[in-house]
Amino acid sequence: MTLAIFGGTFNPVHVGHLFLAEEVRSRLRYDVILFVPAHIPVHKDVDDEVGPGHRLAMLELAVGPYAEFRVDDCELARGGPSYTIDTVRDILGRYRIDGQPGLLIGDDLAEGFDSWKDAPVLAEMVQLVVGRRTSAEEVHVPYPCVYVDNALLPVSSSGIRERLRRGQSVRHLVPKPVLDYIVRHGLYTQGS
């Protein structure tokens, strides 16, 4: 099985995440995209944290209809800061992967990849896959990588949280089961 790891806070998961995962899966011919929600992200401040249980539940709802998308909660189970190298080692020990796993990161994080824990070792363990999130131009990555020329979808979790705080619609920005979950649990509102 060929597999690419897609980590993130997914706070909440949205159509941009799913579309990027599908672009990488279909263009690079991965059998599985493994979504790994972070426990405590090291390279991102998280506002409006609804808790790992809600983030995991929303992610499972979003990827549930797709056999080639799976969720692994290893970072949540491990607790503490979520270092990608620890996650890759864990996944390599538990999954039967043909060749190197892919590691999908957005171009918004790629330029800072050198600051990640044990970045040179990590870059040798995986095929680094950079997806466009913010830039129409390729960004500089200090390691060998595959750059995916995916369409840009200007959707972000922070933008979705802001729209929800303002009482604006996020219909079609998040999968319907995720939106239903957000409404049912009163997430990302001023009172939550």
C-alpha positions as CSV (number, residue, x, y, z in Angstrom):
1,M,0.0,0.0,0.0
2,T,1.3,3.5,-0.8
3,L,0.4,6.1,1.8
4,A,0.7,9.8,2.4
5,I,0.4,11.4,5.8
6,F,-1.6,14.6,6.1
7,G,-1.2,16.2,9.5
8,G,-2.9,19.3,10.9
9,T,-5.1,20.7,13.5
10,F,-8.3,20.3,11.3
11,N,-10.0,22.9,13.5
12,P,-12.4,22.3,11.7
13,V,-11.7,20.1,8.7
14,H,-13.0,21.8,5.5
15,V,-13.4,21.2,1.8
16,G,-9.9,22.6,1.1
17,H,-8.3,19.9,3.2
18,L,-10.3,17.2,1.4
19,F,-9.7,18.7,-2.1
20,L,-5.9,18.9,-1.5
21,A,-5.9,15.3,-0.2
22,E,-7.7,14.1,-3.3
23,E,-5.4,16.1,-5.6
24,V,-2.4,14.5,-4.0
25,R,-3.9,11.0,-4.0
26,S,-5.0,11.1,-7.6
27,R,-2.0,12.9,-9.1
28,L,0.7,11.0,-7.1
29,R,-1.3,7.7,-7.1
30,Y,-1.3,7.1,-3.4
31,D,-3.6,4.3,-2.2
32,V,-4.4,6.0,1.1
33,I,-4.2,9.5,2.5
34,L,-3.8,9.2,6.3
35,F,-5.2,12.3,8.1
36,V,-3.5,12.7,11.5
37,P,-4.9,15.4,13.8
38,A,-2.4,17.1,16.0
39,H,-2.6,17.1,19.7
40,I,-0.7,20.3,20.3
41,P,0.7,21.7,17.1
42,V,4.2,23.0,17.4
43,H,4.2,25.4,14.4
44,K,0.8,27.0,14.8
45,D,-1.1,28.8,17.5
46,V,-4.6,27.4,17.9
47,D,-7.4,29.8,18.8
48,D,-10.9,28.6,19.4
49,E,-9.6,25.2,20.4
50,V,-12.7,23.0,20.8
51,G,-10.7,20.1,22.1
52,P,-9.2,17.1,20.4
53,G,-12.3,14.9,20.8
54,H,-14.4,17.3,18.7
55,R,-11.7,17.8,16.1
56,L,-11.2,14.0,15.8
57,A,-15.0,13.4,15.5
58,M,-15.4,16.1,12.8
59,L,-12.4,14.6,10.8
60,E,-13.9,11.1,11.0
61,L,-17.2,12.4,9.7
62,A,-15.5,14.2,6.9
63,V,-13.4,11.3,5.6
64,G,-15.9,8.5,6.4
65,P,-17.4,8.3,2.9
66,Y,-14.1,7.9,1.2
67,A,-12.3,4.5,1.4
68,E,-9.0,6.0,0.4
69,F,-9.0,8.5,3.2
70,R,-8.4,7.3,6.8
71,V,-7.8,8.9,10.2
72,D,-5.1,7.9,12.7
73,D,-5.3,9.5,16.1
74,C,-1.7,8.6,17.2
75,E,-0.8,12.1,18.0
76,L,-3.9,12.6,20.2
77,A,-3.2,9.3,21.9
78,R,0.5,10.2,22.5
79,G,-0.4,13.6,24.0
80,G,2.0,16.5,24.3
81,P,3.5,18.5,21.5
82,S,3.0,16.9,18.1
83,Y,6.3,16.4,16.3
84,T,6.0,15.0,12.8
85,I,9.1,12.9,13.1
86,D,7.6,11.0,16.0
87,T,4.4,10.5,14.1
88,V,6.2,9.2,11.0
89,R,8.2,6.7,13.1
90,D,5.0,5.5,14.8
91,I,3.2,5.1,11.4
92,L,6.2,3.3,9.9
93,G,6.1,0.8,12.8
94,R,2.4,0.1,12.4
95,Y,1.6,0.2,8.7
96,R,2.8,-1.9,5.8
97,I,3.9,0.8,3.4
98,D,5.3,0.2,-0.1
99,G,8.3,2.6,-0.4
100,Q,8.5,5.8,1.5
101,P,5.4,7.4,2.9
102,G,4.5,10.8,1.5
103,L,4.3,13.7,3.9
104,L,1.8,16.3,2.7
105,I,2.4,19.8,3.9
106,G,1.0,23.1,2.7
107,D,3.2,25.7,1.0
108,D,2.4,28.0,4.0
109,L,4.5,25.6,6.2
110,A,7.1,24.5,3.6
111,E,9.5,27.4,3.8
112,G,9.8,26.8,7.6
113,F,10.3,23.1,7.2
114,D,14.0,23.4,8.2
115,S,12.9,24.5,11.7
116,W,10.9,21.2,12.3
117,K,12.3,18.8,14.8
118,D,15.0,16.6,13.1
119,A,14.1,18.1,9.7
120,P,17.0,16.5,7.8
121,V,16.3,13.0,9.1
122,L,12.5,13.5,8.5
123,A,13.2,14.6,4.9
124,E,15.1,11.4,4.3
125,M,12.3,9.2,5.8
126,V,9.5,10.5,3.6
127,Q,8.7,11.8,0.2
128,L,8.0,15.4,1.0
129,V,4.9,16.6,-0.9
130,V,4.1,20.3,-1.0
131,G,0.5,21.3,-1.8
132,R,-0.4,24.9,-2.7
133,R,-2.5,26.6,0.0
134,T,-1.6,30.2,-0.2
135,S,0.6,30.9,-3.2
136,A,0.2,30.5,-7.0
137,E,4.0,30.4,-7.2
138,E,6.3,27.6,-5.9
139,V,7.9,28.4,-2.6
140,H,11.4,27.5,-1.7
141,V,11.8,24.2,0.2
142,P,15.2,23.4,1.5
143,Y,14.8,19.6,0.8
144,P,13.9,17.5,-2.2
145,C,10.2,17.5,-2.6
146,V,7.3,16.9,-5.0
147,Y,5.3,20.1,-5.7
148,V,1.7,19.5,-6.4
149,D,0.2,22.0,-8.9
150,N,-3.2,21.9,-7.3
151,A,-5.9,24.5,-7.7
152,L,-6.0,27.0,-4.9
153,L,-9.1,27.0,-2.8
154,P,-9.1,30.1,-0.5
155,V,-10.6,28.3,2.4
156,S,-9.1,28.2,5.9
157,S,-10.1,26.8,9.3
158,S,-9.5,30.3,10.8
159,G,-11.8,31.9,8.3
160,I,-14.5,29.3,8.9
161,R,-14.2,29.9,12.7
162,E,-14.5,33.7,12.1
163,R,-17.5,33.3,9.9
164,L,-19.2,31.1,12.6
165,R,-18.4,33.6,15.3
166,R,-20.1,36.3,13.2
167,G,-23.1,34.1,12.5
168,Q,-22.3,33.8,8.8
169,S,-22.9,30.7,6.8
170,V,-20.2,28.1,6.2
171,R,-22.4,25.8,4.1
172,H,-20.4,24.2,1.3
173,L,-17.1,25.2,3.1
174,V,-17.3,22.2,5.4
175,P,-18.9,18.8,4.6
176,K,-22.5,18.7,5.7
177,P,-22.0,16.1,8.5
178,V,-19.2,18.4,9.9
179,L,-21.5,21.4,9.8
180,D,-24.3,19.4,11.4
181,Y,-21.8,18.4,14.2
182,I,-20.7,22.0,14.7
183,V,-24.3,23.2,15.0
184,R,-25.3,20.3,17.3
185,H,-22.4,21.0,19.7
186,G,-22.5,24.8,19.4
187,L,-18.8,25.0,18.4
188,Y,-17.0,28.1,17.3
189,T,-19.7,30.5,18.5
190,Q,-19.1,33.4,20.8
191,G,-20.4,31.5,23.8
192,S,-18.5,28.3,23.2
